[in-house]
Amino acid sequence: IGTVYNHFRSKADLVSAVAIELAETIRARSAPGRARLKTATEQMAAGCRRYLGLAETAPRWALLILDVASIDPGFRK
């Protein structure tokens, strides 16, 4: 039995894998709410409101979201 590092070439690869997993989880959990919004504009506005609320109540999580978005550009959509 090896350590988790046996599955990744570097710490950066490990961090990237975790970020992508987080992004996929957030996308999956927010999909029902996004589906109820009719336009991309409504989706963007709702996402911005959610992020700003998160930044106010849980700044560390908000920073994590920024890190995830920098690793997984598709997350920003």
HELIX and SHEET records of a PDB file:
HELIX    1   1 VAL A    4  HIS A    7  5                                   4    
HELIX    2   2 LYS A   11  ARG A   36  1                                  26    
HELIX    3   3 ALA A   40  THR A   57  1                                  18    
HELIX    4   4 PRO A   59  ILE A   71  1                                  13    
HELIX    5   5 PRO A   73  ARG A   76  5                                   4    
END                                                                             
